[in-house]
Amino acid sequence: MSNGSPTRSRKRRAALAALPPGKWAQHLAQLRRGDVLFPLVLALTAALGIWAAAQPWVAPFPYRAGDVPPRDIVARVAFSLPAEQQTRDAQRLARLQARAVYQNNPEAIIQLRSRLVNTVVELTGAATLQDLNMDVWREFLPATPEGAMTPTREELEVRFERFRSTFSGEGQPSKFEAALAQVFAPLEKHGLLERLQHKEGDQQEILVYTTGSPPARAAVAVADVLIGKQAGDDSPLKQRLAQHPDLAAAAEGLFAWLRNRLPATLTLDPAQTKLEQEEAARSVGEIHITHPAGQKLAAGGEPLDAPVLDLLRKEHQAILASPAGKREGLARAGAMFLLIAGLFVLCGAHVALQEPRLLASRRQLVYVMAMAVAAMLLARWVSADAWRAEIIPLLLFGMTLAIAYRRTSAILLTSSLVCVTVLCLGQDIAHFLALSGVVVTALASITSIRSRLRLIEVCTIAAAAAIVLTFSLGIIAGILPDRGMMMDAGTLALWTVVAGFLITGLLPFIEKVFGVLTDLSLRELGDMSHPLLQELVRRAPGTYNHSINVASLGEAAAEAIGARGLLVRVGAYFHDIGKMLKPAYFAENQSQTDENRHESLMPAMSTLVIIAHIKDGADLARSKRLPDAIIDFILQHHGTTLVQYFYHRASEQSQATGEPEVEESHFRYPGPKPQTRESAVLMMADAVESAARTLTEPNSSRIENLVNQIAMNRLMDGQFDESGITLQELRTVQDSLIKSLIAVYHGRVKYPTPQTA
């Protein structure tokens, strides 16, 4: 059996000889990590959301009412514009020329025809002229011309015989009635009219429908239905009588009887006439005016009014509909996405360097991305010419970030969003500078929010900047101040102040969502009437007094290094609330006559009791829904420091009994170490305040040595490694604590003891 190394296979030898992964492979492996992949996917989703909200594939309409173009605006493509006034004029003319509608009731004509038949039958029934009713017969005689002689009796007899012979014979009455019906048919169908009953509309032709018939209407010439025409010498009725073979011989007599008896059967129908007029108006097509490419649409140096804006908007729509406009839209969409992606890379790099806690919280990262998309949507929606309020969502977005994170980060992210907004609205560099100036002024003015009016004051300052910027940029562009410029400045300033009121109302929700505490909320939280503080006074008055002293020391020290002193003060109020559950185990709550309960406990058990106040305090704070920032003070104010007294006791006991050396880790607080400068300041203030109580004769040198020793111990123990506090700031904190403690423990004049008599 061989004792050498086993023979390696070819694959194993190749695997052992493989080179380490290259740079791209390393980057790919990094991207597969969840903490890297999630922000990238979220950023890409937000970029697509902002891109979709901006709608870059549709070129924006760049003009607004009151804008003053620097030069003439000419049409880039030919387009047609509806001529509304001309269309209305044509429709009005069509109504005036529409045909009136008349209703025909032919009953009177039918009765007239029946009377004529009966009269003729009566006349033809007389055997001789003597049996004839001469009055009736004379109605059938044509009028005697002026100057002519009246017919003699013999002539009357001859005419009568001729008339009677026309209708005598077998079946003649029936034939006469049928022939008469044929002659009267046009009159019964179209009716008769004494005179026109309408003043407006077509005077040459009317529409007629018969009562009780379907609504079909027939066009009839006015001349054909006028009674004057039908009763005249050239009457169509007379012609039809003369042309009918059965009536030709008696046509003159029949017409003589009829001409003065023709009834009017047509009446105007106003409702149907109105419908006919509206139908005529609708039939008029929309009239368009064609504007060729190169035609001047607006004069340079003159404000754009509503008619000119409408003309420019039509030209813009024509460009969008053209093939060139569609190609330009696709190119614009791609370029805009690249720009948005570039801005996301820039902002992402800044956030990774300056706001790591934002990347560490997926929930807050989602909120910020969603706010950016929502701000873009709202800015586009309220940017209509009637509102011009795109500054409101931009300010709300920026001020929310300034409250929750660094002002520099808020300015960068909001300025990027302003850039995209201005581009998607098609505005110029002056508009970008005005919006950016207002946003930067507002965000730079946000420091501590100590009153409810602070955000409104900030936006008022930004509103003043809006007025100055609007006038300055207008004058630089060569536009003299006028009413339009004043309106623009006033509108921008007004919406800026409105944003201040809105953000003030949204402040509680912003604090809750992003887990931040403003000075205003800290003032409310630091009220001594808080239930936890009142319970601390009742159960552990010594701890309460200690907390008040730590708050005073910590606030001064924090403000000395530019940290949030008020946050340290309020955190100090609550940092030891866990002690109220077992107050007798803590020295500040024990009197000289009380028995020290730790004397009966093992050092390890005493350590557990002491350390437990951290977890108990955090649980109490959570039950009362204190903010996370305050709970962090409770958890971090001891860091992972060593409970030295009981550790030394345990060490002494183990040495005395010969037991193994005790583990130092069993006597340390669970942490975490201070994560902020404020937590580091509170740790120092808490430690030096407790230690200063043990000084028998506190003077300036002893206090200074004590503070420096505690600071060095904490520094060497690594307690400040994660807080971000610098050595220079730590030195400043030490100096502040020393001054404050010396002021508390300053020497006092000893008054003489009263002597008894």
C-alpha positions in Angstrom: 0.0 0.0 0.0 1.5 3.4 -1.1 1.9 6.1 1.5 2.1 8.9 -1.2 -0.6 11.3 -2.0 -3.5 9.8 -4.0 -3.5 10.3 -7.8 -5.7 13.3 -8.8 -8.1 13.1 -11.6 -7.8 15.4 -14.7 -10.9 17.3 -13.7 -9.7 17.9 -10.2 -6.3 19.0 -11.4 -8.1 21.5 -13.8 -10.3 22.8 -11.0 -7.3 23.4 -8.7 -5.5 25.2 -11.5 -8.5 27.4 -12.4 -7.9 31.2 -12.2 -9.8 33.4 -9.7 -13.0 35.0 -11.1 -12.5 38.1 -13.2 -13.7 41.6 -12.5 -17.0 41.1 -14.4 -17.7 37.8 -12.7 -17.1 39.5 -9.4 -19.5 42.3 -10.3 -22.1 39.8 -11.4 -21.7 37.9 -8.1 -22.3 41.2 -6.3 -25.4 41.9 -8.3 -26.9 38.6 -7.3 -26.8 39.6 -3.6 -30.3 40.5 -2.3 -29.2 43.7 -0.6 -27.8 44.9 -4.0 -30.3 43.5 -6.4 -33.4 44.8 -4.6 -32.4 48.5 -4.7 -31.4 48.1 -8.4 -34.7 46.6 -9.4 -36.6 49.2 -7.3 -34.6 52.0 -8.9 -35.3 50.6 -12.4 -39.0 50.3 -11.6 -39.1 53.9 -10.3 -37.2 55.2 -13.3 -39.7 53.5 -15.6 -42.6 55.0 -13.5 -41.2 58.5 -13.8 -40.5 57.9 -17.5 -44.1 56.8 -18.0 -45.5 59.7 -16.0 -43.4 62.2 -18.0 -44.8 60.7 -21.3 -41.7 61.7 -23.3 -43.0 60.0 -26.5 -45.5 62.9 -26.8 -43.7 66.2 -27.4 -45.0 68.7 -24.8 -46.8 71.9 -25.8 -44.2 74.5 -24.7 -46.4 77.7 -24.7 -48.6 79.2 -22.0 -50.9 82.1 -21.9 -49.0 85.3 -21.4 -45.7 83.9 -22.6 -43.6 86.4 -24.7 -41.7 84.6 -27.5 -38.4 86.2 -28.3 -39.0 85.9 -32.0 -41.8 85.2 -34.5 -43.3 81.7 -34.4 -43.9 80.2 -37.9 -45.7 77.0 -38.8 -43.4 74.0 -39.2 -46.0 71.9 -41.1 -49.2 72.7 -43.0 -52.3 72.2 -40.9 -56.0 73.0 -41.0 -57.8 74.9 -38.3 -61.6 74.9 -38.0 -63.1 78.3 -38.7 -65.7 78.3 -36.0 -67.1 81.8 -36.8 -67.4 81.0 -40.4 -69.0 77.7 -39.6 -71.5 79.4 -37.3 -72.3 82.0 -40.0 -72.8 79.2 -42.6 -75.1 77.4 -40.2 -77.1 80.6 -39.5 -77.5 81.1 -43.2 -78.6 77.5 -43.6 -81.3 78.0 -41.0 -82.5 81.2 -42.7 -82.7 79.4 -46.1 -84.3 76.3 -44.7 -87.7 75.3 -46.1 -90.7 75.8 -43.9 -92.9 72.8 -43.2 -96.7 73.1 -43.7 -99.4 70.6 -42.7 -102.0 69.9 -45.3 -105.6 69.0 -44.3 -107.3 68.2 -47.7 -110.8 67.7 -46.2 -112.0 71.1 -47.5 -110.9 70.4 -51.0 -112.6 67.0 -51.0 -115.8 68.6 -49.8 -115.5 71.3 -52.5 -115.1 68.5 -55.1 -118.2 66.8 -53.8 -120.2 70.0 -53.9 -119.2 70.6 -57.5 -120.3 67.1 -58.4 -123.7 67.6 -56.7 -124.2 71.0 -58.3 -123.4 69.7 -61.8 -125.8 66.8 -61.3 -128.5 69.2 -60.2 -127.9 71.4 -63.3 -127.9 68.6 -65.8 -131.1 67.2 -64.3 -133.1 70.3 -65.6 -134.9 69.5 -68.9 -135.1 73.0 -70.2 -133.7 76.4 -69.3 -137.0 77.3 -67.7 -136.5 74.5 -65.2 -132.9 75.7 -64.5 -132.0 77.7 -61.4 -130.4 80.7 -63.2 -128.5 81.8 -60.1 -126.7 78.5 -59.9 -126.1 78.4 -63.7 -124.6 81.9 -63.7 -121.9 80.7 -61.3 -120.7 78.4 -64.1 -120.5 81.3 -66.6 -117.1 82.9 -67.2 -116.9 86.5 -66.2 -117.9 88.9 -69.0 -115.0 90.9 -70.2 -115.2 94.6 -69.5 -117.0 96.4 -72.4 -118.5 93.2 -73.7 -122.3 92.7 -74.0 -124.2 90.5 -71.5 -125.2 87.1 -73.0 -128.7 86.9 -74.3 -131.1 84.2 -73.2 -130.6 82.4 -76.4 -126.9 82.3 -75.9 -127.4 81.1 -72.4 -129.7 78.3 -73.7 -127.0 77.3 -76.2 -124.3 77.2 -73.6 -126.5 75.3 -71.2 -127.3 72.6 -73.8 -123.6 72.2 -74.6 -122.8 72.0 -70.9 -125.6 69.4 -70.2 -124.6 67.3 -73.2 -121.1 67.0 -71.8 -122.5 65.2 -68.7 -125.5 63.5 -70.1 -125.6 59.9 -71.2 -125.2 56.6 -69.5 -122.5 56.5 -66.9 -121.6 60.2 -67.3 -121.9 61.2 -63.7 -119.5 58.5 -62.6 -117.1 59.4 -65.3 -117.4 63.1 -64.3 -116.7 62.3 -60.7 -113.6 60.2 -61.6 -112.3 62.8 -63.9 -112.8 65.5 -61.4 -110.9 63.4 -58.8 -107.9 63.1 -61.2 -107.9 66.9 -61.7 -108.2 67.6 -57.9 -105.5 65.0 -57.0 -102.6 67.5 -56.9 -104.6 70.0 -54.9 -105.6 67.3 -52.3 -102.0 66.1 -52.1 -100.1 69.4 -51.8 -102.9 71.7 -50.5 -103.7 75.3 -51.1 -102.3 78.4 -49.4 -103.7 81.9 -49.4 -100.3 83.4 -48.5 -97.1 82.4 -46.8 -97.2 82.1 -43.1 -93.4 82.3 -42.5 -91.2 85.3 -42.9 -87.7 83.6 -42.6 -86.6 80.7 -44.7 -87.0 79.7 -48.3 -89.8 81.7 -50.0 -89.8 79.6 -53.2 -90.4 76.1 -51.9 -92.0 74.6 -48.9 -92.3 71.1 -47.4 -95.8 69.6 -47.1 -97.1 66.6 -45.3 -100.7 65.4 -45.1 -102.5 65.2 -41.8 -102.6 61.6 -40.5 -100.1 60.4 -43.1 -96.5 59.2 -42.3 -94.0 61.9 -41.6 -92.7 61.8 -45.2 -92.7 65.4 -46.6 -92.9 66.5 -50.2 -91.2 69.5 -51.6 -93.7 71.8 -53.2 -93.1 75.1 -55.1 -94.9 77.9 -53.4 -96.4 79.1 -56.7 -98.2 75.7 -57.2 -100.1 76.0 -53.9 -101.0 79.7 -53.8 -104.7 80.1 -54.3 -104.1 83.3 -56.3 -102.1 81.2 -58.7 -104.6 78.5 -59.0 -107.5 81.0 -59.5 -105.6 83.1 -62.1 -106.0 83.0 -65.9 -102.9 80.8 -66.2 -104.1 78.5 -63.4 -102.7 75.0 -63.4 -106.1 73.8 -62.3 -107.7 75.4 -65.3 -105.2 73.8 -67.6 -105.8 70.3 -66.1 -109.6 70.8 -66.6 -109.1 71.8 -70.2 -106.6 69.0 -70.9 -108.8 66.3 -69.5 -110.9 64.7 -72.4 -114.0 64.2 -70.2 -113.9 67.7 -68.9 -112.5 69.8 -71.7 -115.9 70.9 -73.1 -117.0 72.2 -69.7 -113.7 73.3 -68.4 -114.4 77.0 -68.5 -117.7 76.6 -66.6 -116.2 74.3 -64.0 -113.3 76.6 -63.4 -115.6 79.7 -63.2 -117.5 77.9 -60.4 -114.3 76.8 -58.6 -112.0 79.8 -58.9 -113.7 81.8 -56.1 -114.3 78.8 -53.9 -110.8 77.4 -53.5 -110.1 76.9 -49.7 -106.7 77.3 -47.9 -105.7 73.9 -46.5 -102.1 74.5 -45.5 -101.0 75.7 -42.0 -97.4 76.3 -40.8 -95.9 73.7 -38.4 -93.4 75.6 -36.2 -92.0 72.5 -34.5 -91.3 70.7 -37.8 -90.0 73.9 -39.3 -87.5 74.2 -36.4 -86.4 70.6 -36.9 -85.9 71.3 -40.6 -83.8 74.4 -39.7 -81.6 72.4 -37.3 -81.2 69.6 -39.9 -80.1 72.2 -42.4 -77.6 73.6 -39.9 -76.2 70.2 -39.2 -75.8 69.4 -42.9 -73.3 72.3 -43.1 -69.9 70.8 -42.9 -67.2 72.3 -40.6 -65.3 74.9 -42.5 -61.5 74.7 -42.2 -58.8 77.3 -42.9 -55.5 75.8 -44.1 -52.3 77.3 -42.8 -49.2 76.4 -45.0 -45.8 75.7 -43.6 -43.8 78.8 -43.0 -46.8 81.0 -42.2 -46.3 83.4 -39.3 -48.4 82.2 -36.3 -47.3 84.6 -33.5 -45.3 87.8 -33.4 -42.2 87.9 -31.3 -42.1 90.2 -28.3 -45.9 90.1 -27.9 -47.8 88.1 -25.2 -49.6 85.0 -26.4 -53.4 85.3 -26.0 -56.1 82.6 -26.2 -56.7 82.6 -30.0 -52.9 82.5 -30.8 -52.5 79.7 -28.3 -55.2 77.7 -29.9 -53.6 78.2 -33.3 -50.2 77.1 -31.9 -51.8 74.1 -30.2 -53.4 73.0 -33.5 -50.0 73.3 -35.2 -48.5 71.2 -32.4 -51.1 68.5 -32.8 -50.4 68.4 -36.6 -46.7 67.9 -35.9 -47.5 65.1 -33.5 -49.7 63.4 -36.1 -47.1 63.7 -38.9 -44.6 60.8 -39.6 -41.7 63.1 -38.6 -43.4 63.9 -35.3 -43.8 60.2 -34.5 -40.2 59.5 -35.3 -39.2 62.4 -33.1 -41.4 61.1 -30.3 -39.6 57.7 -30.3 -36.2 59.4 -30.3 -37.3 61.7 -27.5 -38.6 58.8 -25.4 -35.3 56.9 -25.7 -33.3 60.0 -24.8 -35.5 60.8 -21.9 -35.1 57.3 -20.5 -31.3 57.6 -20.7 -31.4 60.9 -19.0 -33.6 59.6 -16.1 -31.3 56.5 -15.8 -28.3 58.8 -15.6 -29.9 60.9 -12.9 -30.8 57.7 -11.0 -27.1 56.6 -11.2 -26.0 60.0 -9.9 -28.5 60.1 -7.1 -27.9 56.4 -6.2 -24.2 57.0 -5.8 -24.9 60.0 -3.5 -27.3 58.0 -1.4 -24.9 55.1 -1.1 -22.2 57.5 0.2 -24.3 59.9 2.3 -27.5 58.1 3.2 -26.6 54.4 3.9 -29.6 54.1 6.3 -31.9 54.8 3.4 -30.4 51.8 1.5 -30.6 49.7 4.6 -34.3 50.1 5.0 -36.3 48.6 2.1 -39.5 50.0 3.4 -38.2 53.6 3.4 -36.6 53.1 0.0 -39.9 52.0 -1.5 -41.6 55.1 0.1 -39.0 57.4 -1.5 -39.3 55.9 -4.9 -43.1 55.9 -4.8 -43.0 59.5 -3.7 -40.8 60.4 -6.7 -43.2 58.8 -9.1 -46.2 60.3 -7.4 -44.6 63.8 -7.5 -43.9 63.4 -11.2 -47.5 62.4 -11.9 -48.9 65.3 -9.8 -46.6 67.8 -11.3 -47.7 66.9 -14.8 -51.3 67.0 -13.7 -51.3 70.4 -12.0 -49.1 72.0 -14.6 -52.1 72.8 -16.8 -52.2 76.4 -17.9 -55.2 77.1 -15.6 -53.1 76.0 -12.5 -49.3 76.1 -13.2 -48.9 74.5 -9.7 -46.1 72.0 -10.5 -44.0 73.6 -7.7 -46.4 72.1 -5.1 -45.6 68.4 -5.5 -41.9 69.2 -6.1 -41.7 71.1 -2.8 -43.7 68.4 -0.9 -41.2 65.8 -2.2 -38.1 67.8 -1.4 -39.2 69.0 2.0 -40.2 65.5 3.0 -36.7 64.3 2.2 -35.2 67.2 4.0 -37.1 66.4 7.1 -36.3 62.7 7.0 -32.7 62.8 5.7 -29.9 65.2 4.9 -30.7 68.5 3.2 -28.0 68.0 0.6 -29.5 64.7 -0.4 -33.0 66.3 -0.6 -31.6 69.1 -2.8 -29.9 66.7 -5.2 -32.9 64.3 -5.6 -35.4 67.2 -5.9 -33.3 69.1 -8.4 -33.1 66.0 -10.5 -36.9 65.6 -10.4 -37.3 69.3 -11.3 -35.1 68.8 -14.3 -37.2 65.9 -15.6 -40.4 67.9 -14.9 -39.3 70.9 -16.8 -38.2 68.8 -19.8 -41.5 66.9 -19.9 -43.4 70.2 -19.8 -41.3 71.6 -22.6 -40.3 74.7 -20.6 -37.1 76.6 -21.0 -34.0 77.1 -18.8 -35.6 80.1 -17.1 -38.4 78.0 -15.8 -35.9 75.4 -14.5 -33.9 78.0 -12.7 -37.0 79.5 -11.1 -38.3 76.1 -9.8 -34.8 75.0 -8.7 -34.2 78.3 -7.0 -37.4 78.1 -5.0 -36.8 74.4 -4.1 -33.2 75.0 -3.0 -34.2 78.1 -1.0 -36.9 76.2 0.8 -34.8 73.1 1.5 -31.7 75.1 2.6 -33.9 77.0 5.1 -35.1 73.9 6.9 -33.1 73.5 10.0 -34.9 72.7 13.3 -38.7 72.6 13.3 -39.4 74.0 16.7 -42.9 75.4 16.0 -45.9 74.7 13.9 -45.3 77.8 11.8 -41.7 76.9 10.9 -42.5 75.2 7.6 -44.8 78.0 6.6 -42.1 80.5 7.4 -39.6 78.5 5.2 -42.1 78.5 2.3 -42.7 82.2 2.8 -39.0 82.8 2.4 -39.0 80.6 -0.7 -42.0 82.5 -2.1 -40.0 85.8 -1.8 -37.2 84.1 -3.7 -39.8 83.0 -6.3 -40.8 86.6 -6.9 -37.2 87.8 -7.1 -36.2 85.0 -9.5 -39.2 85.5 -11.8 -38.5 89.2 -12.3 -34.7 88.7 -12.5 -34.9 86.0 -15.1 -37.5 87.9 -17.1 -35.4 91.0 -17.2 -32.3 89.0 -18.2 -34.4 87.5 -21.1 -35.2 91.1 -22.3 -38.7 91.3 -21.0 -39.8 94.4 -19.2 -41.8 93.9 -16.0 -45.5 93.9 -16.9 -48.8 92.6 -15.6 -48.0 89.1 -17.1 -44.7 88.9 -15.2 -46.4 90.0 -12.0 -49.0 87.3 -12.5 -46.4 84.6 -13.0 -44.4 85.7 -10.0 -47.6 85.9 -7.8 -48.8 82.5 -9.0 -45.4 80.8 -8.2 -45.2 82.5 -4.8 -48.8 81.6 -3.9 -48.3 77.9 -4.7 -45.1 77.9 -2.7 -46.9 79.2 0.4 -49.7 76.7 -0.2 -47.1 73.9 -0.2 -46.0 75.2 3.2 -49.4 74.7 4.6 -49.7 71.3 3.1 -46.4 70.0 4.4 -47.3 71.3 7.9 -50.5 69.2 7.8 -48.6 66.2 6.5 -45.8 66.5 9.1 -47.2 63.9 11.6 -47.5 61.3 8.8 -44.0 62.0 7.5 -42.6 61.5 11.0 -44.5 58.2 11.4 -43.7 56.8 8.0 -40.0 57.7 8.0 -39.4 57.3 11.7 -38.0 60.8 12.3 -38.6 63.2 15.1 -38.7 66.9 14.6 -38.0 69.4 17.4 -41.7 70.1 17.5 -42.5 66.5 18.2 -39.7 66.3 20.7 -41.1 69.2 22.6 -44.4 67.5 22.9 -42.8 64.2 23.8 -40.5 65.8 26.4 -43.5 67.1 28.4 -43.0 66.1 32.0 -46.6 65.1 32.3 -45.9 62.1 30.1 -47.3 58.9 31.8 -43.9 57.1 31.8 -42.1 60.1 33.4 -44.8 60.5 36.0 -44.6 56.8 36.8 -40.8 57.1 37.0 -41.2 60.0 39.5 -43.5 57.9 41.7 -41.5 54.6 41.6 -37.9 55.7 41.2 -37.4 59.4 42.2 -33.6 59.0 42.3 -33.5 57.7 38.8 -35.8 60.5 37.7 -33.5 63.1 39.2 -30.5 61.4 37.6 -32.3 61.5 34.2 -33.0 65.3 34.5 -29.4 66.0 35.3 -28.2 63.8 32.4 -30.6 65.6 30.1 -29.2 69.0 31.1 -25.6 67.8 30.7 -26.2 66.0 27.4 -28.2 68.8 25.7 -25.4 71.3 26.3 -22.7 68.9 25.1 -24.6 67.9 22.0 -25.2 71.5 21.0 -21.5 72.2 21.4 -20.7 69.8 18.6 -23.7 70.8 16.4 -25.7 67.7 17.2 -29.4 67.8 18.1 -29.4 68.8 21.8 -33.2 68.6 22.1 -33.1 65.0 20.9 -30.5 64.2 23.5 -32.5 65.9 26.2 -35.7 64.0 25.5 -33.8 60.7 25.1 -32.2 61.3 28.5 -35.6 61.7 30.1 -36.5 58.1 29.0 -33.2 56.3 28.9 -33.5 54.7 32.4 -37.3 54.1 32.6 -36.6 50.4 32.8 -35.3 50.9 36.3 -38.8 51.7 37.6 -39.6 48.0 37.6 -36.8 47.2 40.2 -35.9 50.6 41.6 -34.4 49.3 44.8 -31.6 47.5 43.0 -30.1 50.8 41.8 -27.9 53.0 44.0 -29.6 56.3 43.2 -32.9 55.0 44.6 -31.4 53.6 47.8 -31.1 55.6 51.0 -28.4 55.2 53.6 -30.7 53.3 55.9 -31.8 50.8 53.2 -30.2 47.4 53.0 -28.3 46.9 49.7 -30.1 44.0 48.0 -27.1 43.1 46.0 -25.3 41.9 49.2 -27.5 38.8 49.1 -27.0 38.1 45.4 -24.2 36.6 43.4 -22.4 39.1 41.2 -23.6 37.3 38.1 -27.2 37.6 39.3 -26.8 41.2 40.2 -25.4 41.9 36.8 -28.4 40.3 35.2 -30.7 42.5 37.3 -28.7 45.7 36.4 -28.5 44.8 32.7 -32.2 43.9 32.6 -33.2 47.6 32.8 -32.2 48.0 29.2 -34.6 45.4 27.9 -37.3 46.4 30.4 -37.0 50.1 29.3 -37.3 49.2 25.6 -40.4 47.1 26.3 -42.0 49.9 28.3 -41.2 52.4 25.5 -42.6 50.1 22.9 -45.8 49.6 24.9 -46.3 53.3 25.1 -45.4 53.7 21.4 -42.4 55.9 21.9 -40.6 56.7 18.6 -37.7 54.4 17.5 -35.2 57.2 18.0 -36.0 57.3 21.7 -35.9 53.5 22.0 -32.5 53.6 20.4 -31.2 55.8 23.3 -32.5 53.2 25.8 -30.8 50.4 24.0 -27.5 52.2 23.2 -26.7 54.4 26.2 -24.6 51.7 27.8 -23.4 50.2 24.6 -21.5 47.0 25.3 -19.7 48.4 28.4 -18.6 46.3 31.3 -20.5 46.3 34.6 -17.2 46.8 36.3 -18.3 46.6 40.0 -19.8 43.2 39.8 -17.2 41.9 37.4 -14.5 42.8 39.9 -16.5 41.2 42.7 -16.9 38.0 40.7 -13.2 38.0 39.8 -12.2 38.4 43.5 -14.5 35.6 44.5 -13.2 33.3 41.8 -9.6 34.0 42.9 -10.5 33.4 46.5 -12.2 30.1 45.8 -9.8 29.0 43.1 -12.6 28.7 40.5 -11.9 29.4 36.8 -11.6 33.0 35.8 -14.9 34.6 35.0 -15.8 35.5 31.4 -15.8 39.2 30.9 -18.5 38.9 28.2 -21.0 37.7 30.8 -20.7 41.1 32.6 -21.2 43.3 29.5 -24.4 45.1 28.4 -25.9 43.5 25.3 -25.6 46.7 23.2 -25.7 47.8 20.5 -22.9 50.4 20.7 -24.0 54.0 20.1 -25.0 54.4 16.4 -25.2 58.2 16.4 -23.4 61.2 17.8 -26.4 61.9 20.0 -26.2 58.4 21.5 -22.5 58.8 22.1 -23.1 62.1 23.9 -25.8 60.5 26.1 -23.5 57.6 27.0 -20.9 60.1 28.2 -23.3 62.3 30.0 -24.9 59.3 31.8 -21.5 57.9 32.8 -20.0 61.1 34.2 -23.2 62.2 36.0 -23.3 58.9 37.9 -19.6 58.9 38.6 -19.6 62.5 39.8 -22.0 61.6 42.5 -19.3 59.4 44.1 -16.8 62.2 44.4 -16.4 63.1 48.1 -15.0 66.6 47.5 -15.7 67.5 43.9 -13.5 70.2 42.6 -12.6 71.3 39.1 -9.4 69.1 38.8 -11.2 66.0 40.1 -14.1 66.5 37.8 -11.8 67.1 34.8 -9.8 63.9 35.6 -13.0 61.9 36.1 -14.5 63.0 32.8 -11.3 62.5 30.9 -10.8 59.0 32.4 -14.3 57.9 31.5 -14.0 59.3 28.0 -10.7 57.5 27.5 -12.1 54.2 28.9 -15.1 54.4 26.5 -12.9 55.3 23.6 -10.4 52.5 24.2 -13.2 50.1 24.7 -14.5 50.9 21.2 -17.8 52.2 22.3 -17.7 55.2 19.9 -16.5 53.2 16.9 -20.0 53.1 15.3 -21.3 56.5 16.3 -19.5 58.7 13.8 -18.2 61.0 16.4 -14.7 62.4 15.8 -11.9 62.8 18.4 -12.2 66.6 18.1 -15.9 66.4 18.8 -15.3 64.0 21.7 -12.9 66.6 23.1 -15.5 69.3 22.8 -18.0 67.0 24.5 -15.6 66.5 27.4 -15.0 70.2 27.8 -18.8 70.8 27.9 -19.4 68.1 30.4 -16.6 69.4 32.6 -18.0 73.0 32.6 -21.5 71.8 33.4 -20.4 69.5 36.2 -18.2 72.2 37.7 -21.2 74.6 37.6 -23.3 72.0 39.5 -20.6 71.1 42.1 -19.1 74.6 42.5 -17.8 75.5 45.9 -20.2 77.1 48.3 -19.6 79.5 51.2 -19.8 77.8 54.6 -22.1 79.8 56.8 -21.3 79.9 60.5 -23.2 77.5 62.7 -25.7 79.4 65.0 -24.5 79.6 68.6 -26.8 79.0 71.5 -27.0 81.6 74.2 
